[in-house]
Amino acid sequence: MEGLGQIVSTGKMLSKEEISRYSRHIILSGIGMVGQEKLKQAKVLVIGAGGLGCPVLQYLVSAGAGVIGIADGDVVDETNLQRQILYSSEEVGKPKVEIAKQKLSLLNPFCKLRTFNCRLSSANALEIIKEYDFVIDGSDNFPTRYLMNDACVMLSKPFVSGSIFKFEGQVSVFNYKSGPTYRCLFPEPPQNSPNCAEVGVLGVLPGMIGTMMANEALKIILGIGNILSGKLFVLDALNMQTQIISFEKNTGNEKIKLLTDYELFCSTDKENSISKKISSAELKQMINDKADFQLIDVREKPEYLISNIKGENIPLALIEKNIDRISRSRKVVIHCKSGARSRKAIDLLEKKYGFTNLYNLSGGIDAWK
């Protein structure tokens, strides 16, 4: 199996310090000097510097990947510290990409780190991804996963993906040498799927899955081993059981020519939702103008207590039990962390209870910050 780029070792690509640093790789059969030089030439983009991104980044930097892009528009939150091992209490409120770059630079000064302090979108994904050999997606939401898949298909880039839920994790590699894509495994986004903020996640699980994602990345760069292409690795950390599920390629999923609205695509009710949105700037203006409207926060109580913008806290799971608290005569702005849960709430309220006065805060409290 060939790696990314074929290199004939000259013995000059690595400095004496690098040869010493990576000596345990260089003496390893299957890597050697040529393999380490492949690592130095590799350009990898990591989406998300959170639970999965932290171990992925640490191991890729330690291994000597030459150029690593880090894309994340979030700031460090106190709830992150239970599992996102790059950050500390003193860094709460600071941009993740900045802290990650600082600490990873200390870990290995020979790596070039590029940061993108933004949320990946249909508007910027192709421009950011095109400079890299492949993408590692450690995001925590379906819209981003479908966006990354489609962008990688359009650019012919491999796509390493990982996900975590409670005590279970999954790893796979998509679009590897024109192999199966994310859409071949998940043709449609799962509906009403809760995230970690709603159901929790075992603190060590992101480290276990993130390390496996880094392993797939190293195998792709070095051209060794069997890649998890067309295979989904599943780990049950509670019982320490694993399985590998095979899936086939659907050639129709290669015909992607345009990126779309992935928030709408992953919406629970794409046809019936009126999808009215409001930006953070518009909400701020409404607050400054003392407009008559209702602001509702559908995050869980612990999230609300950590930081909020003074909306009424009605968690998504309790929306139907609190219908009488939601105004029908005023404009109602609903928000969550990033916009996904608030969209679910709006879809439910519109379809089942006939509300027509609801607005989703685009990007949620993340965008507000």
C-alpha positions as CSV (number, residue, x, y, z in Angstrom):
1,M,0.0,0.0,0.0
2,E,1.4,3.4,-1.0
3,G,1.5,6.3,1.3
4,L,0.7,10.0,0.6
5,G,3.6,11.0,-1.7
6,Q,6.6,8.8,-2.6
7,I,9.9,9.8,-1.1
8,V,13.4,8.6,-1.7
9,S,15.3,9.3,1.4
10,T,18.2,11.7,1.0
11,G,19.1,11.7,4.7
12,K,19.0,15.5,4.6
13,M,15.3,16.2,5.2
14,L,15.5,15.5,8.9
15,S,17.9,17.4,11.2
16,K,20.0,15.6,13.8
17,E,17.6,16.8,16.5
18,E,14.6,15.3,14.6
19,I,16.4,12.0,14.0
20,S,17.0,11.8,17.7
21,R,13.4,12.8,18.5
22,Y,11.9,10.3,16.2
23,S,14.4,7.5,16.7
24,R,11.8,5.0,17.9
25,H,10.0,5.5,14.6
26,I,13.1,5.4,12.5
27,I,14.2,2.0,13.9
28,L,10.7,0.6,13.5
29,S,10.4,-1.8,10.6
30,G,7.7,-0.4,8.2
31,I,8.5,3.3,9.0
32,G,12.2,4.0,9.0
33,M,13.8,7.2,7.7
34,V,11.6,7.2,4.6
35,G,8.5,6.9,6.6
36,Q,9.5,9.7,9.0
37,E,10.2,11.9,6.0
38,K,6.7,11.1,4.7
39,L,5.3,12.3,8.0
40,K,7.3,15.5,7.8
41,Q,5.9,16.2,4.3
42,A,2.3,15.4,5.3
43,K,-0.4,18.2,5.6
44,V,-3.3,17.2,7.8
45,L,-6.4,19.3,8.7
46,V,-8.1,18.5,12.0
47,I,-11.6,19.7,12.4
48,G,-12.5,20.3,16.0
49,A,-10.1,20.8,18.9
50,G,-12.4,19.2,21.4
51,G,-12.6,15.8,23.0
52,L,-11.5,13.9,19.9
53,G,-9.3,16.6,18.4
54,C,-7.1,16.9,21.5
55,P,-5.6,13.4,21.4
56,V,-5.5,13.4,17.6
57,L,-3.5,16.6,17.6
58,Q,-1.2,15.5,20.4
59,Y,-0.2,12.3,18.8
60,L,0.1,13.7,15.3
61,V,2.3,16.5,16.6
62,S,4.4,14.0,18.6
63,A,4.8,11.8,15.6
64,G,6.2,14.6,13.5
65,A,3.4,15.4,11.0
66,G,4.8,18.4,9.1
67,V,1.9,20.7,8.7
68,I,-1.3,20.5,10.9
69,G,-4.3,22.7,10.4
70,I,-6.6,23.2,13.4
71,A,-10.1,24.4,12.7
72,D,-12.4,25.3,15.7
73,G,-14.4,28.4,16.4
74,D,-15.2,27.5,20.0
75,V,-13.7,28.8,23.3
76,V,-12.7,26.6,26.3
77,D,-15.7,25.9,28.5
78,E,-15.5,24.5,32.0
79,T,-17.6,21.5,30.9
80,N,-14.8,20.7,28.4
81,L,-12.2,20.0,31.1
82,Q,-13.6,16.6,32.0
83,R,-12.2,15.2,28.8
84,Q,-10.4,17.8,26.6
85,I,-6.9,17.3,27.9
86,L,-5.2,20.2,26.2
87,Y,-6.9,22.8,28.4
88,S,-6.8,23.9,32.0
89,S,-9.1,25.9,34.3
90,E,-7.1,29.1,33.7
91,E,-7.9,29.0,30.0
92,V,-11.7,28.9,30.2
93,G,-13.2,31.5,27.9
94,K,-10.1,31.6,25.6
95,P,-10.2,30.4,21.9
96,K,-9.4,26.7,21.7
97,V,-7.2,27.0,18.6
98,E,-5.0,29.6,20.2
99,I,-4.4,27.5,23.4
100,A,-3.9,24.3,21.3
101,K,-1.3,26.0,19.1
102,Q,0.6,27.3,22.2
103,K,0.8,23.9,23.9
104,L,1.4,21.9,20.8
105,S,4.3,24.2,19.8
106,L,5.9,23.3,23.1
107,L,5.3,19.6,22.5
108,N,7.1,19.7,19.1
109,P,8.7,22.9,17.7
110,F,9.3,21.1,14.3
111,C,5.7,21.0,13.4
112,K,4.0,23.9,11.6
113,L,0.6,24.7,13.1
114,R,-2.0,26.7,11.2
115,T,-5.2,27.8,13.0
116,F,-8.7,28.6,11.8
117,N,-10.6,30.3,14.6
118,C,-14.0,29.7,12.9
119,R,-16.8,27.3,12.4
120,L,-16.5,25.3,9.2
121,S,-19.3,26.2,6.8
122,S,-20.4,25.7,3.2
123,A,-18.9,29.1,2.5
124,N,-15.3,28.4,3.8
125,A,-14.9,24.6,3.8
126,L,-13.5,24.0,0.3
127,E,-11.1,26.9,0.6
128,I,-9.7,25.6,3.9
129,I,-9.6,21.9,3.0
130,K,-8.0,22.2,-0.4
131,E,-4.5,22.8,1.0
132,Y,-4.3,19.6,3.0
133,D,-3.7,15.9,2.1
134,F,-6.7,14.7,4.1
135,V,-9.1,15.7,6.9
136,I,-9.6,14.3,10.4
137,D,-13.1,15.2,11.6
138,G,-13.5,15.3,15.4
139,S,-16.7,17.4,15.3
140,D,-19.7,16.7,17.5
141,N,-22.6,17.3,15.2
142,F,-24.1,15.8,12.0
143,P,-24.2,18.9,9.9
144,T,-20.5,19.3,10.1
145,R,-19.9,15.6,9.3
146,Y,-22.0,15.8,6.2
147,L,-20.3,19.0,5.2
148,M,-16.8,17.5,5.7
149,N,-17.8,14.4,3.7
150,D,-19.2,16.4,0.8
151,A,-16.3,18.8,0.6
152,C,-13.8,15.9,0.7
153,V,-15.6,14.1,-2.0
154,M,-15.6,17.2,-4.2
155,L,-11.8,17.7,-3.5
156,S,-10.9,13.9,-3.6
157,K,-9.5,14.0,-0.1
158,P,-9.6,11.0,2.4
159,F,-11.7,11.7,5.5
160,V,-11.0,10.1,8.9
161,S,-14.0,10.3,11.2
162,G,-14.7,9.5,14.8
163,S,-17.7,9.9,17.1
164,I,-18.5,9.2,20.7
165,F,-21.8,8.7,22.6
166,K,-22.1,7.9,26.3
167,F,-19.8,4.8,26.6
168,E,-19.5,4.0,22.9
169,G,-17.2,5.2,20.2
170,Q,-16.9,4.7,16.4
171,V,-14.0,5.2,13.9
172,S,-14.0,4.9,10.1
173,V,-12.1,6.2,7.1
174,F,-14.2,7.6,4.2
175,N,-13.4,8.5,0.5
176,Y,-10.0,6.7,0.8
177,K,-8.8,6.0,-2.8
178,S,-12.4,6.5,-4.0
179,G,-13.8,4.1,-1.4
180,P,-17.1,4.4,0.4
181,T,-18.1,7.8,1.8
182,Y,-19.9,8.9,4.9
183,R,-23.1,9.0,3.0
184,C,-22.7,5.3,2.0
185,L,-22.8,4.4,5.7
186,F,-25.4,7.1,6.7
187,P,-27.5,8.1,3.7
188,E,-29.7,10.2,5.9
189,P,-28.9,11.9,9.2
190,P,-30.2,10.2,12.3
191,Q,-33.2,12.0,13.7
192,N,-33.7,13.2,17.3
193,S,-30.2,12.1,18.2
194,P,-29.0,13.7,21.5
195,N,-25.5,15.0,21.9
196,C,-23.0,14.8,24.7
197,A,-24.3,17.9,26.4
198,E,-27.7,16.2,26.8
199,V,-26.7,12.6,27.7
200,G,-23.0,12.9,28.8
201,V,-19.9,11.0,27.8
202,L,-17.3,8.9,29.6
203,G,-14.3,11.2,30.2
204,V,-11.6,8.7,28.8
205,L,-13.6,7.7,25.8
206,P,-12.5,10.6,23.5
207,G,-8.9,9.7,24.3
208,M,-9.5,6.1,23.3
209,I,-11.3,6.9,20.0
210,G,-9.1,9.9,19.2
211,T,-6.0,7.8,19.5
212,M,-7.5,5.3,17.0
213,M,-8.2,8.2,14.6
214,A,-4.6,9.3,14.9
215,N,-3.5,5.7,14.2
216,E,-5.6,5.7,11.0
217,A,-4.1,9.0,9.9
218,L,-0.5,7.7,10.5
219,K,-1.3,4.5,8.4
220,I,-2.6,6.7,5.6
221,I,0.5,8.9,5.6
222,L,2.9,6.0,5.8
223,G,1.1,3.6,3.5
224,I,1.1,0.7,6.0
225,G,-1.5,-1.6,7.5
226,N,-5.2,-2.0,6.6
227,I,-7.2,1.2,6.5
228,L,-10.7,1.3,8.0
229,S,-12.2,2.0,4.5
230,G,-15.6,0.5,4.1
231,K,-15.4,-0.6,7.7
232,L,-16.8,0.9,10.9
233,F,-14.9,0.1,14.1
234,V,-17.2,0.2,17.1
235,L,-16.0,0.2,20.8
236,D,-18.1,-0.4,23.8
237,A,-15.9,1.0,26.6
238,L,-18.2,-0.2,29.4
239,N,-17.8,-3.8,28.5
240,M,-14.6,-3.6,26.5
241,Q,-16.1,-5.2,23.5
242,T,-15.3,-4.3,19.9
243,Q,-16.7,-5.1,16.5
244,I,-16.1,-4.1,12.9
245,I,-19.1,-3.5,10.6
246,S,-18.5,-3.6,6.8
247,F,-20.4,-1.4,4.4
248,E,-20.5,-1.1,0.6
249,K,-19.9,1.8,-1.7
250,N,-22.8,3.6,-3.4
251,T,-21.4,5.2,-6.5
252,G,-24.2,7.7,-6.5
253,N,-22.6,9.4,-3.5
254,E,-19.6,10.5,-5.7
255,K,-21.8,12.9,-7.7
256,I,-21.6,15.8,-5.3
257,K,-21.1,19.1,-7.1
258,L,-22.3,21.7,-4.6
259,L,-22.3,22.2,-0.8
260,T,-25.7,22.9,0.7
261,D,-27.4,24.0,3.9
262,Y,-26.4,21.2,6.2
263,E,-28.3,22.5,9.3
264,L,-31.5,22.3,7.2
265,F,-30.5,18.9,5.7
266,C,-30.1,17.5,9.3
267,S,-33.3,19.2,10.5
268,T,-35.9,16.8,12.0
269,D,-38.6,18.4,9.8
270,K,-37.1,19.8,6.6
271,E,-40.4,20.2,4.8
272,N,-42.6,21.8,7.5
273,S,-40.1,24.0,9.3
274,I,-40.3,27.7,8.3
275,S,-36.7,28.0,9.4
276,K,-36.8,31.6,10.5
277,K,-33.4,32.7,11.8
278,I,-31.9,35.6,13.6
279,S,-28.3,36.6,13.9
280,S,-26.4,37.5,17.1
281,A,-26.1,41.0,15.9
282,E,-29.8,41.3,15.3
283,L,-30.5,39.8,18.8
284,K,-28.1,42.3,20.4
285,Q,-29.9,45.2,18.6
286,M,-33.2,43.9,19.9
287,I,-31.9,43.8,23.4
288,N,-30.4,47.3,23.1
289,D,-33.7,48.6,21.7
290,K,-35.6,46.9,24.6
291,A,-37.8,45.2,22.0
292,D,-40.7,43.2,23.3
293,F,-39.7,39.5,22.7
294,Q,-39.1,36.3,24.6
295,L,-35.7,34.6,24.8
296,I,-35.6,30.9,25.5
297,D,-32.5,28.8,26.2
298,V,-33.1,25.0,25.5
299,R,-29.7,23.8,26.8
300,E,-29.5,21.6,29.9
301,K,-29.5,23.3,33.3
302,P,-25.7,22.8,34.0
303,E,-24.9,24.4,30.7
304,Y,-27.2,27.3,31.5
305,L,-25.7,27.9,35.0
306,I,-22.1,28.0,33.5
307,S,-23.0,30.8,31.1
308,N,-26.2,32.3,29.6
309,I,-27.6,35.4,28.0
310,K,-30.5,35.7,30.5
311,G,-33.1,33.8,28.5
312,E,-35.6,31.5,30.2
313,N,-34.1,28.0,30.6
314,I,-36.4,25.3,29.2
315,P,-34.3,22.3,28.3
316,L,-35.3,20.6,25.0
317,A,-36.5,17.5,26.7
318,L,-39.0,19.6,28.8
319,I,-40.3,21.8,26.0
320,E,-43.7,19.9,25.7
321,K,-44.3,20.2,29.5
322,N,-43.8,23.9,29.3
323,I,-45.9,25.0,26.3
324,D,-47.8,27.4,28.5
325,R,-44.6,29.4,29.2
326,I,-44.0,30.1,25.5
327,S,-45.6,33.2,24.1
328,R,-47.7,33.0,21.0
329,S,-48.3,36.8,20.7
330,R,-44.6,38.0,20.8
331,K,-41.5,37.2,18.8
332,V,-39.8,34.2,20.5
333,V,-36.0,33.7,20.0
334,I,-34.9,30.2,20.9
335,H,-31.2,29.2,21.2
336,C,-28.9,26.5,22.4
337,K,-25.1,26.0,22.1
338,S,-24.7,26.0,18.3
339,G,-28.2,26.0,16.9
340,A,-29.1,22.3,16.5
341,R,-31.2,21.7,19.6
342,S,-33.0,25.0,19.2
343,R,-33.9,23.9,15.6
344,K,-35.3,20.7,17.0
345,A,-37.4,22.6,19.5
346,I,-38.7,24.9,16.8
347,D,-39.5,22.0,14.5
348,L,-41.5,20.4,17.3
349,L,-43.4,23.5,18.3
350,E,-44.3,24.4,14.8
351,K,-45.4,21.0,13.6
352,K,-47.2,19.7,16.7
353,Y,-48.4,22.9,18.4
354,G,-48.8,25.4,15.5
355,F,-46.4,28.1,16.6
356,T,-45.5,30.6,13.8
357,N,-43.6,33.2,15.8
358,L,-40.4,31.4,16.5
359,Y,-36.8,32.4,15.5
360,N,-33.7,30.3,15.8
361,L,-30.5,32.1,17.0
362,S,-28.0,31.2,14.2
363,G,-24.9,29.6,15.7
364,G,-26.4,29.6,19.2
365,I,-24.6,30.9,22.2
366,D,-21.3,30.0,20.5
367,A,-21.9,32.7,17.9
368,W,-23.1,35.1,20.6
369,K,-19.8,34.7,22.4
